[in-house]
Amino acid sequence: MVDFTESEEAIATNILSAKLKLLEQVGIIIKTKRPNNKKTNLYLLTEKGLALTPVLVELANWSDGHLRDLHPTIMDGENMEALRSDKAAFANALQQQYREKLAATSYESPDG
């Protein structure tokens, strides 16, 4: 899971909050809390959100082929090779890794 306030993008908190609310409203993420930290929100992908994985893999593939000259620091290596060789398998592996990490994460059920 990611702490957006510590990311390099330096997005303003009000903008981030508005974007997260929109993603929650359309059912891509849910907002919950960790049992041991009621002050910090935890955002998790729903199945609908996780279904976007193939789209994000396609964007990564497009970026690799079209933006690498502009941004040579784009991730490369073993993961990109796996993506290039079999996008569907790469997307499936990402989804499985997320589900495994989610199963091991403590959080309050959003249903209460």
C-alpha positions as a Markdown table, in Angstrom:
| # | Residue | x | y | z |
|---|---|---|---|---|
| 1 | Met | 0.0 | 0.0 | 0.0 |
| 2 | Val | 1.3 | 3.5 | -0.8 |
| 3 | Asp | 1.6 | 6.6 | 1.3 |
| 4 | Phe | 0.7 | 9.3 | -1.2 |
| 5 | Thr | 1.9 | 12.2 | 1.0 |
| 6 | Glu | 5.5 | 10.9 | 0.7 |
| 7 | Ser | 5.5 | 10.5 | -3.1 |
| 8 | Glu | 7.7 | 12.4 | -5.5 |
| 9 | Glu | 4.7 | 13.8 | -7.4 |
| 10 | Ala | 4.1 | 16.4 | -4.5 |
| 11 | Ile | 0.3 | 16.5 | -5.2 |
| 12 | Ala | -1.6 | 19.1 | -3.1 |
| 13 | Thr | -3.6 | 17.3 | -0.4 |
| 14 | Asn | -6.9 | 19.0 | -1.4 |
| 15 | Ile | -6.4 | 17.7 | -5.0 |
| 16 | Leu | -5.5 | 14.3 | -3.8 |
| 17 | Ser | -8.5 | 14.2 | -1.5 |
| 18 | Ala | -10.8 | 15.2 | -4.4 |
| 19 | Lys | -9.4 | 12.5 | -6.6 |
| 20 | Leu | -9.6 | 9.8 | -4.0 |
| 21 | Lys | -13.3 | 10.7 | -3.3 |
| 22 | Leu | -14.1 | 10.4 | -7.0 |
| 23 | Leu | -12.4 | 7.0 | -7.2 |
| 24 | Glu | -14.4 | 5.9 | -4.1 |
| 25 | Gln | -17.6 | 7.2 | -5.5 |
| 26 | Val | -17.2 | 5.3 | -8.8 |
| 27 | Gly | -16.3 | 2.1 | -6.9 |
| 28 | Ile | -12.6 | 1.8 | -7.8 |
| 29 | Ile | -11.3 | 2.1 | -4.3 |
| 30 | Ile | -12.7 | 1.8 | -0.7 |
| 31 | Lys | -11.6 | 3.9 | 2.2 |
| 32 | Thr | -11.0 | 2.2 | 5.5 |
| 33 | Lys | -8.8 | 2.4 | 8.6 |
| 34 | Arg | -6.2 | 0.1 | 10.1 |
| 35 | Pro | -7.3 | -1.4 | 13.4 |
| 36 | Asn | -4.3 | 0.1 | 15.2 |
| 37 | Asn | -4.4 | 3.6 | 13.6 |
| 38 | Lys | -7.8 | 5.2 | 13.4 |
| 39 | Lys | -6.4 | 8.5 | 12.2 |
| 40 | Thr | -4.9 | 7.4 | 9.0 |
| 41 | Asn | -7.1 | 6.4 | 6.0 |
| 42 | Leu | -6.3 | 3.3 | 4.1 |
| 43 | Tyr | -7.4 | 3.1 | 0.5 |
| 44 | Leu | -7.8 | -0.3 | -1.1 |
| 45 | Leu | -8.7 | -1.4 | -4.6 |
| 46 | Thr | -12.0 | -3.0 | -5.2 |
| 47 | Glu | -12.4 | -5.8 | -7.7 |
| 48 | Lys | -13.6 | -3.1 | -10.1 |
| 49 | Gly | -10.4 | -1.2 | -9.5 |
| 50 | Leu | -8.2 | -4.3 | -9.8 |
| 51 | Ala | -9.9 | -5.0 | -13.2 |
| 52 | Leu | -8.1 | -1.9 | -14.5 |
| 53 | Thr | -4.7 | -3.8 | -14.2 |
| 54 | Pro | -4.6 | -4.8 | -17.9 |
| 55 | Val | -5.3 | -1.1 | -18.9 |
| 56 | Leu | -2.4 | 0.0 | -16.7 |
| 57 | Val | -0.1 | -2.7 | -18.1 |
| 58 | Glu | -1.0 | -1.4 | -21.6 |
| 59 | Leu | -0.1 | 2.2 | -20.5 |
| 60 | Ala | 3.2 | 1.0 | -19.1 |
| 61 | Asn | 3.9 | -0.9 | -22.4 |
| 62 | Trp | 3.0 | 2.2 | -24.4 |
| 63 | Ser | 5.2 | 4.4 | -22.2 |
| 64 | Asp | 8.1 | 1.9 | -22.6 |
| 65 | Gly | 7.9 | 2.2 | -26.4 |
| 66 | His | 7.1 | 5.9 | -26.8 |
| 67 | Leu | 8.5 | 7.8 | -23.8 |
| 68 | Arg | 11.7 | 6.1 | -22.9 |
| 69 | Asp | 13.7 | 8.6 | -25.0 |
| 70 | Leu | 12.1 | 11.5 | -23.1 |
| 71 | His | 12.4 | 9.8 | -19.7 |
| 72 | Pro | 15.3 | 7.4 | -19.7 |
| 73 | Thr | 14.7 | 6.7 | -16.0 |
| 74 | Ile | 11.5 | 4.8 | -16.7 |
| 75 | Met | 11.7 | 1.5 | -14.9 |
| 76 | Asp | 13.5 | -1.2 | -16.9 |
| 77 | Gly | 14.8 | -4.6 | -16.0 |
| 78 | Glu | 13.2 | -8.0 | -15.2 |
| 79 | Asn | 9.7 | -6.6 | -14.6 |
| 80 | Met | 9.6 | -4.7 | -17.9 |
| 81 | Glu | 11.0 | -7.8 | -19.7 |
| 82 | Ala | 8.2 | -9.9 | -18.2 |
| 83 | Leu | 5.6 | -7.2 | -19.3 |
| 84 | Arg | 7.0 | -7.1 | -22.8 |
| 85 | Ser | 7.0 | -10.8 | -23.2 |
| 86 | Asp | 3.5 | -11.6 | -21.9 |
| 87 | Lys | 1.2 | -8.6 | -20.9 |
| 88 | Ala | -1.7 | -10.8 | -19.9 |
| 89 | Ala | 0.5 | -13.0 | -17.6 |
| 90 | Phe | 2.1 | -9.9 | -16.2 |
| 91 | Ala | -1.3 | -8.3 | -15.4 |
| 92 | Asn | -2.5 | -11.6 | -13.8 |
| 93 | Ala | 0.6 | -11.8 | -11.7 |
| 94 | Leu | 0.2 | -8.2 | -10.5 |
| 95 | Gln | -3.4 | -8.9 | -9.5 |
| 96 | Gln | -2.4 | -12.1 | -7.7 |
| 97 | Gln | 0.3 | -10.2 | -5.8 |
| 98 | Tyr | -2.1 | -7.5 | -4.8 |
| 99 | Arg | -4.7 | -10.0 | -3.5 |
| 100 | Glu | -2.0 | -11.8 | -1.5 |
| 101 | Lys | -0.8 | -8.5 | 0.0 |
| 102 | Leu | -4.4 | -7.5 | 0.8 |
| 103 | Ala | -5.0 | -10.8 | 2.5 |
| 104 | Ala | -2.1 | -10.2 | 4.8 |
| 105 | Thr | -3.1 | -6.6 | 5.5 |
| 106 | Ser | -5.0 | -5.7 | 8.7 |
| 107 | Tyr | -7.8 | -3.3 | 8.1 |
| 108 | Glu | -11.4 | -2.5 | 9.2 |
| 109 | Ser | -14.1 | -3.8 | 7.0 |
| 110 | Pro | -15.7 | -0.8 | 5.3 |
| 111 | Asp | -19.1 | -2.3 | 6.2 |
| 112 | Gly | -18.4 | -1.6 | 9.8 |
